[in-house]
Structures are given as C-alpha cells and as structure tokens.
C-alpha cells in the first residue's frame, strides 16, 4: 500500500483518518507520473474507454485508458465538457472521441456510468450508425474507495501514468480531496469544487481489471 495513511492502517494496524489530498504521491510529484512516451520496451496492447455522465455541478467526461504489454496503465486521451449538452451533441462528441482514439489504438470496449441508461442507449445508437464496432456496456461501479486504493497501489508500483496532453485528468488527480465532513470514514469530496468526472471515467475504464492488475503488481 502506498502513502502514510495506508501504511499506518494496513501495516501498523492503526486507525488513521485520511485528510487532505487523496492522491498524495501524484500531488507531491506529478512529473513522476506524467509521460510523453512509454519506457523503452513497452507498448500499448489495447485501450478501453470510460464514460461519466454529468448533471448538476458535474460534467460529461470520457477517458481512453491504455493497457501496456508490461502491465502499466496510461491515460492516453480525455474529453470533458462542463456545459449542458443535448443528447445528440453528446453522442456526436463521443463518436468523434472514439474515432480519434481508434485511429491510434486497438479499442473494443467502452464502459459507461450505469446510472444513465437513456444516455448509454444514445451512445450505442450513435456508435452503431457510425460503424465504430465498439461494445458499449455498463460500468461495474466498484466501491469508490476500492478504485482509489487500486489507483494508489498502481502508482506506488510505478504502473500508473497519464499522458501530458490529458490536462483535465492531471488536474483532477492533483486536486482530489477527502471530504473533511466525514471524520471517521474516507469519502472523496464531490461537491462540484473539484473534478470528480475525470476520475470516475478513468476508474470505469480499468475497474474490471483491478483483481488482475493488483495480483500482478510486481511484474511491471
């Protein structure tokens, strides 16, 4: 486990309240995780798209998450739109994003926020009309803290990276906070003041692989 809180809890067996920044490793040294190119000898094997739908104070967000031949994860591309979009405009933006991503990487699957079935059906229809050949399904929506722990473990193992062009994701990882109102439990702040959307969609993209990723954490 990476980070002081996890060390104290799981190694020393102490209860310690998580405070402040969620992804401390990333916030303290972003350049360690921001990449222009993969390390020599590694390459993108395939990629998966994650989608989070906005509403209220949140935004629509897409993430193209790459899985490398050496077991690394790389956020390759992103989309985030804060304005209210009609479903047709959202679908067009999605098609453009998928086309751009598929022009560079092998992509078969897209996992979307399962709470918005009407919007998911709209994306499916648009993707089929555009001939994208993409499987669009529901996210698993694992518990948020399971997704956070997996991300932190992968960061600590040197297996989680973000392409430099993904400025929204970089900012989201640097600025994510624990909610100070919840003293005895870990709750990621989600009040519209930080970018949770980019985090949700990247987690939807890789959450199905968490058991395999953690099991092979030492093989990067």
C-alpha positions in Angstrom: 0.0 0.0 0.0 1.3 3.4 -0.9 1.1 6.5 1.3 1.3 7.2 5.0 -2.3 6.5 5.7 -2.3 3.1 4.2 1.0 2.2 5.8 -0.3 3.1 9.2 -3.6 1.3 8.7 -2.6 -1.9 7.0 1.0 -2.4 8.1 1.0 -1.0 11.6 -2.7 -1.8 12.2 -3.6 1.7 13.4 -6.7 3.6 12.5 -5.8 7.0 11.0 -8.3 9.4 9.4 -7.4 10.3 5.8 -7.1 14.0 5.4 -6.4 16.4 2.6 -5.2 15.3 -0.8 -6.4 11.8 -2.0 -3.6 11.0 -4.4 -0.7 12.3 -2.3 2.0 10.7 -4.5 0.7 12.4 -7.6 0.1 15.8 -6.0 3.6 15.8 -4.5 5.4 14.9 -7.7 3.2 15.0 -10.8 6.2 14.7 -13.2 6.8 11.2 -11.9 3.5 10.1 -13.4 3.2 12.4 -16.5 4.6 10.9 -19.6 5.4 11.8 -23.2 6.5 8.3 -24.2 6.4 4.9 -22.6 9.5 3.4 -21.2 11.7 1.5 -23.7 10.5 -2.0 -24.3 6.8 -1.2 -23.5 3.9 -0.5 -25.8 0.1 -0.1 -25.7 -1.5 -3.5 -26.1 -5.1 -2.3 -26.1 -7.2 0.5 -24.7 -10.6 0.9 -23.1 -12.9 3.9 -23.0 -14.6 5.0 -19.8 -17.6 7.5 -19.7 -19.0 9.5 -16.9 -22.2 11.5 -17.5 -22.7 14.9 -16.0 -25.6 16.5 -14.2 -26.0 19.4 -11.8 -22.5 20.7 -11.0 -20.7 17.9 -12.8 -19.5 17.5 -16.4 -19.6 14.8 -19.1 -16.2 13.1 -19.3 -14.5 10.4 -21.4 -11.2 8.7 -20.8 -9.2 6.5 -23.1 -7.2 4.2 -20.9 -4.3 2.2 -22.3 -3.1 -1.2 -21.1 0.5 -1.9 -21.9 2.3 -5.2 -22.6 4.2 -4.8 -19.4 1.2 -4.3 -17.2 1.1 -0.5 -16.9 -1.9 1.8 -17.2 -1.8 5.0 -19.2 -4.5 7.7 -19.5 -4.0 8.3 -23.2 -6.7 10.8 -24.1 -9.6 12.6 -22.5 -12.7 14.7 -23.0 -14.6 16.9 -20.5 -17.4 19.2 -21.2 -18.8 21.4 -18.4 -21.6 22.9 -20.5 -25.0 21.4 -20.6 -25.2 19.3 -23.8 -28.2 17.9 -25.5 -28.0 14.1 -26.0 -27.4 14.4 -29.8 -24.4 16.8 -29.2 -23.0 14.4 -26.6 -23.3 11.5 -28.9 -21.5 13.4 -31.7 -18.7 14.3 -29.4 -18.5 10.7 -28.3 -18.3 9.4 -31.8 -15.5 11.9 -32.6 -13.6 10.9 -29.5 -13.9 7.2 -30.3 -12.8 7.7 -33.9 -9.8 9.7 -32.8 -8.8 7.0 -30.2 -9.4 4.1 -32.5 -7.2 5.7 -35.2 -4.2 5.2 -32.8 -5.0 2.3 -30.5 -6.9 -1.1 -30.5 -10.2 -0.5 -28.7 -13.1 -2.9 -28.4 -14.9 -1.9 -25.2 -16.4 1.2 -23.6 -17.8 1.2 -20.0 -20.3 3.9 -19.0 -21.8 5.3 -15.8 -24.6 2.7 -15.3 -26.9 5.3 -13.8 -27.8 6.8 -17.1 -29.3 4.1 -19.3 -31.0 6.6 -21.7 -27.8 8.3 -22.5 -26.0 5.0 -22.9 -28.6 3.9 -25.4 -28.0 7.1 -27.3 -24.2 6.4 -27.4 -24.9 2.8 -28.6 -27.1 4.1 -31.4 -24.7 6.7 -32.5 -21.8 4.3 -32.4 -23.7 1.7 -34.5 -24.7 4.4 -37.0 -21.1 5.5 -37.3 -19.9 1.9 -37.7 -17.5 2.1 -34.8 -17.5 -1.6 -33.9 -17.5 -0.8 -30.2 -19.0 -2.8 -27.3 -20.7 -0.2 -25.0 -21.7 -1.5 -21.6 -22.4 -0.6 -18.0 -19.6 0.2 -15.6 -19.2 -2.2 -12.6 -19.2 0.8 -10.2 -17.0 -0.9 -7.7 -16.9 1.0 -4.3 -15.1 4.3 -4.8 -12.5 3.6 -2.2 -11.7 0.3 -3.8 -11.0 2.2 -7.0 -8.9 4.8 -5.2 -6.9 2.1 -3.4 -6.2 0.3 -6.7 -5.0 3.6 -8.3 -2.7 4.3 -5.3 -1.3 0.8 -5.3 -0.6 1.1 -9.1 1.0 4.5 -8.6 3.2 3.1 -5.8 4.3 0.2 -8.0 5.2 2.5 -10.9 2.4 1.3 -13.1 0.1 4.2 -13.4 0.7 7.1 -15.8 -1.0 10.0 -17.6 -0.1 11.4 -21.0 0.9 15.0 -20.8 -1.9 16.1 -23.1 -4.5 15.0 -20.5 -4.6 18.2 -18.6 -8.0 17.7 -17.0 -7.0 14.3 -15.6 -3.8 15.7 -14.3 -5.6 18.5 -12.5 -8.2 16.1 -11.2 -5.5 13.8 -9.7 -3.6 16.7 -8.1 -6.7 18.3 -6.6 -8.9 15.4 -5.4 -9.6 15.8 -1.7 -11.1 13.8 1.2 -14.3 15.3 2.5 -13.5 16.9 5.8 -17.1 16.5 7.0 -16.6 12.7 7.3 -14.1 12.3 10.1 -14.3 8.6 10.7 -14.6 7.4 7.1 -12.9 8.1 3.8 -15.2 10.0 1.4 -13.8 11.6 -1.7 -15.1 15.2 -1.8 -17.8 15.5 -4.5 -19.4 19.0 -4.2 -18.6 20.5 -7.6 -15.4 22.2 -6.4 -13.1 19.5 -7.8 -13.1 17.5 -11.0 -14.5 14.1 -10.0 -15.8 13.4 -13.5 -12.3 12.7 -15.0 -11.6 10.4 -12.1 -14.8 8.5 -12.4 -14.4 7.8 -16.1 -10.8 6.6 -15.8 -11.9 4.3 -13.0 -14.7 2.9 -15.0 -12.2 2.2 -17.8 -10.0 -0.1 -15.7 -12.1 -1.3 -12.7 -12.9 -4.6 -14.3 -9.2 -5.4 -14.4 -8.4 -4.4 -10.8 -8.1 -8.1 -9.5 -5.7 -9.0 -12.2 -3.7 -5.7 -12.0 -3.3 -6.0 -8.3 -2.4 -9.7 -8.4 0.4 -8.9 -10.9 1.6 -5.7 -9.2 5.2 -6.7 -9.0 5.6 -7.6 -12.7 5.8 -4.1 -14.3 
